[in-house]
């Protein structure tokens, strides 16, 4: 393959596919009912410091109190920093638009993390099987394990979610052979599960190709110059962008339309990533993140994608296509989304 650099762009506005939630600097990190040796103290205090979960006015956290489905929506929504603006009303008979959890419920239903239905049952305690699905969907967790639980047969509706949760080390079950899928989740347990999911996500990002993170950093530096909010690196979108880069190498093409996966929106949809807006930049022949970003920023169409205020997340893929004078050159893919 020749070393000529190639660039192309696509922007697709669609009706289907996170504004930052600021940490609560005044949130209390100490509670009367959380002793220093409490098993979940560290996780609780970290989530409180980030404004994800709060205590009660009386100075207690109430760690053994069951968390409700509505409270779960707020906690997960804040953890994801999900955009709650202009979300379609899911139409639950028991959720009013003035309810404090409504914006998060609507956003999470639209994202597919909570299911649609006639009722949401906001005051019902969350069960462990429900939490498994929520965490897998919210954090784009992947993985399988041979570990089995007597109370979770393979035909159980949440089997794959529970299996993934165990595979990623976020849980080991209630006992060695039981998961207790219908067991209720306490506030302390919720804090621990969410913290573990965040830790897992951070490890996944740390293990990415360094070029991926460098490209994202360079994108956000350019956006900062225009006083635009930074784009969040999305692991699920990055997986698809990486697959796209590898697909171009494998099937010897250079185009926004994959012969295997179709256009970017269709490709994302095949991996259950639903978006309102999708944009894609691709390039070929560059050796470094700095070089490809320079080329993109010197191209009006590509620059428009990078600086588009509509986008909130980004995924980046990089695949080797050969070498020039002993130095590797790559295909580069940026996928921009707004969910």
Buried (B, 14 or more C-beta within 10 A) or exposed (E): BEBEBEBBBBBBEBEBBBEEBEEBEEBBEEBEBBEEEBEBBEBBBBBBBBBBBBBEEEEEBBBEBBBBBBBBBBBBBBBBBBBBEEBEEBEBEEBEEEBEBBBBBBBBBBBBBBEEEEEBBBEBBBBBBBBBBBBBBBBBBEBEEEBBBEBBEEEBEBBBBBBBBBBBEBBEBBEEEEBBBEBBBBBBBBBBBBBBBBBBBEEBBEEBBEBBBBBBEBBBEBBEEEEBEBBBBBBBBBBBBBBBBBBBBEEEEBEBEBEEBBBBBEBBBEEEBBBBBBBBBBBBBBBBBEBBBEBBBEBEBBBEBBBBEEBBBBBBBBBEBEEEEEEEBBBBBBBBBBB
